[in-house]
Amino acid sequence: MTDSPVPDRRSRWLVPLVVAAGLAAVIAVGVVLMRIDRDTSAPVGDLLPSASPGVASSSYADSHWRLTAVTEGSVTTAIPASVDAWLELATDGTVLAFDGVNAINGTFKATSAGFDIYGGPMTAVLYGGNDPGVLAAESGMGLLMSGPPPVWTASPDASGAPPIASGAPTIDPETSPVHVTVLAATPELLTLQASGARLAFVRTGPAEKVNATPIPDNSSAPGS
């Protein structure tokens, strides 16, 4: 009778050791990938990213676009339908916007990134409320149609003269346009970026207001 061979102890542990080493390698790779992803992601509360190349298209013309959200810096404010802020662009280059309080008239020209808006007259209705949707709509549509507003400061000589505007435009707003980047344009959605703000719109139907009687030239001009 011959003795049965005794298995080598090292061979018994060889397969488990190989499996354990493989699992350790997989875990290590996963940790590295997680760190890379975490390091390359944008910090919470970061400012708006740079505008990507826009979509220059006429697909957004002759439509009624209702404003649904405004993002300034790291804050996004939803604009409810009750505010009734909207934008319309006509194929003839006319643009009309309503921020929930005032209407703003102007013209636009297509560019490689979207279009330029040349602001015109606007109505002069004052809003004394504090509804966040209305305030965000006023700010966002103002940045879109007229650019950043002037910052008013006291007269430096304290002589009682009217305050001066710091950063007020020195060029006729009708010849100094607001550059608008079209970030997305589909048959139902439109996303624009201008003057550091991002505005999201949803299509609710064909344009109805832009081809109507324009705002009179004697209405209050932006910033006045």
C-alpha positions in Angstrom: 0.0 0.0 0.0 1.4 3.3 -1.1 1.1 6.5 0.9 -1.1 9.3 -0.5 0.9 12.4 -1.3 0.5 15.2 1.3 -0.6 18.5 -0.4 2.0 21.2 -0.1 0.8 23.9 2.4 2.1 26.6 0.2 0.0 25.4 -2.7 -3.1 25.4 -0.5 -2.8 29.1 0.2 -1.7 30.1 -3.3 -5.1 30.5 -4.9 -6.6 32.5 -1.9 -3.6 34.8 -1.9 -3.9 35.5 -5.6 -7.6 36.3 -5.2 -6.9 38.6 -2.3 -4.3 40.4 -4.2 -6.6 40.9 -7.1 -9.3 42.3 -4.9 -6.9 44.7 -3.2 -5.8 45.9 -6.7 -9.4 46.6 -7.7 -10.1 48.5 -4.5 -6.9 50.6 -4.9 -7.9 51.5 -8.5 -11.4 52.5 -7.3 -10.0 54.7 -4.6 -7.7 56.5 -7.0 -10.6 57.0 -9.5 -12.8 58.4 -6.7 -10.0 60.8 -5.7 -9.6 62.0 -9.3 -13.3 62.5 -9.7 -13.5 64.4 -6.5 -10.5 66.6 -7.3 -11.8 67.6 -10.8 -15.4 68.3 -9.7 -16.4 72.0 -9.3 -16.6 73.2 -5.6 -20.1 73.6 -4.2 -21.2 77.2 -4.6 -18.7 78.0 -7.4 -19.6 80.8 -9.8 -21.1 80.1 -13.2 -18.8 78.3 -15.6 -17.5 80.0 -18.7 -20.1 80.1 -21.5 -19.6 77.3 -23.9 -19.9 77.8 -27.6 -23.5 78.7 -28.3 -26.0 77.5 -30.8 -26.7 80.2 -33.4 -30.0 79.2 -34.8 -33.3 80.8 -35.8 -35.3 78.0 -34.2 -35.9 80.2 -31.1 -37.4 83.1 -33.2 -41.1 83.7 -33.4 -41.8 81.9 -30.2 -43.2 82.9 -26.8 -40.6 81.9 -24.2 -41.6 82.0 -20.6 -38.8 82.5 -18.0 -38.6 79.6 -15.6 -35.3 80.2 -13.8 -32.5 82.8 -13.3 -29.0 81.9 -12.1 -26.7 84.6 -10.8 -23.5 83.5 -9.2 -24.2 80.3 -7.3 -27.9 81.1 -6.7 -30.7 79.8 -8.9 -34.2 81.2 -8.4 -37.2 79.5 -9.9 -39.6 81.9 -11.7 -43.2 80.7 -11.3 -45.7 81.1 -14.2 -47.6 83.6 -12.1 -44.8 86.2 -12.6 -45.4 86.0 -16.3 -41.9 87.0 -17.4 -41.2 86.2 -21.0 -39.1 86.8 -24.1 -40.0 87.0 -27.8 -37.6 87.4 -30.8 -38.9 88.0 -34.3 -37.3 86.9 -37.5 -37.0 90.6 -38.5 -34.6 91.3 -35.6 -37.1 92.7 -33.2 -36.9 91.6 -29.5 -39.4 92.2 -26.8 -39.2 91.1 -23.1 -41.3 91.4 -20.0 -39.8 90.9 -16.6 -43.1 90.6 -14.7 -43.2 94.4 -14.1 -41.9 96.3 -17.2 -41.6 95.6 -20.9 -38.3 96.2 -22.7 -38.0 96.7 -26.4 -35.0 96.3 -28.7 -33.4 94.6 -31.6 -31.0 91.7 -32.0 -28.4 90.4 -34.5 -27.2 86.8 -34.8 -23.6 86.0 -33.8 -21.4 82.8 -33.9 -22.3 82.2 -30.2 -25.9 83.3 -30.2 -27.0 86.9 -30.7 -26.4 90.5 -29.6 -29.2 92.6 -28.1 -29.4 96.3 -28.7 -31.6 97.6 -25.9 -34.3 100.2 -26.6 -37.0 101.9 -24.6 -38.8 100.3 -21.7 -41.8 101.1 -19.5 -41.3 102.7 -16.1 -43.4 100.8 -13.6 -42.0 100.7 -10.0 -42.1 97.5 -8.0 -42.1 97.9 -4.2 -42.6 94.2 -3.3 -40.2 91.6 -2.2 -41.3 88.5 -4.1 -38.1 86.6 -4.9 -39.4 85.4 -8.2 -40.3 88.9 -9.4 -37.0 90.4 -8.1 -35.0 87.6 -9.8 -36.9 88.0 -13.1 -36.3 91.8 -13.0 -32.6 91.3 -12.4 -32.2 88.5 -15.0 -34.1 90.1 -17.8 -32.4 93.5 -17.1 -29.0 91.8 -17.5 -30.2 90.1 -20.7 -31.7 93.2 -22.3 -29.6 96.1 -21.0 -26.5 94.6 -19.4 -25.2 95.4 -15.8 -26.9 98.4 -14.3 -24.9 101.4 -13.1 -23.8 101.6 -9.5 -25.0 104.8 -7.9 -22.7 106.6 -5.4 -22.8 109.9 -3.6 -21.3 113.0 -5.2 -17.6 113.1 -4.2 -17.7 116.9 -3.4 -20.7 116.5 -1.1 -22.1 119.7 -2.6 -25.6 118.4 -2.7 -25.4 117.7 -6.4 -27.3 114.7 -7.7 -25.5 111.4 -7.3 -23.2 110.1 -10.0 -23.3 106.7 -11.6 -20.2 104.5 -11.2 -19.8 102.2 -14.1 -22.6 103.8 -16.1 -22.4 103.2 -19.8 -20.6 105.9 -21.7 -21.7 104.5 -25.1 -25.1 104.8 -26.6 -26.9 101.5 -25.5 -28.4 101.3 -29.0 -24.9 100.8 -30.4 -23.3 98.9 -27.5 -25.0 95.5 -27.4 -25.4 92.9 -24.8 -23.6 89.7 -25.9 -25.9 86.7 -25.5 -24.7 83.1 -25.7 -27.3 80.5 -26.6 -26.3 77.5 -24.4 -29.2 75.3 -25.5 -32.0 75.7 -28.0 -34.7 73.0 -28.7 -38.3 73.3 -29.9 -39.4 73.5 -26.2 -36.4 74.8 -24.2 -34.1 77.8 -24.4 -31.1 78.6 -22.2 -29.3 81.9 -22.5 -26.3 83.4 -20.8 -25.6 87.2 -20.7 -23.9 89.6 -18.3 -23.0 86.9 -15.9 -26.5 85.5 -15.6 -28.1 82.4 -16.9 -31.7 82.3 -17.9 -33.9 79.3 -18.7 -37.0 79.5 -20.7 -39.8 77.1 -21.9 -41.8 77.6 -25.1 -45.5 78.2 -24.5 -46.6 79.0 -28.0 -46.0 81.3 -31.0 -44.9 84.9 -30.5 -47.8 87.2 -29.8 -46.4 90.4 -28.5 -43.3 91.2 -30.5 -45.2 92.0 -33.7 -47.6 94.3 -31.9 -47.3 98.0 -31.5 -43.8 98.7 -30.1 -43.1 100.6 -26.9 -43.2 104.4 -27.5 -39.9 106.1 -27.8 -40.8 108.5 -25.0 -40.9 105.6 -22.5 -38.2 105.5 -19.8 -34.9 104.3 -21.2 -33.0 101.6 -19.3 -31.1 103.0 -16.3 -32.9 106.3 -16.3 
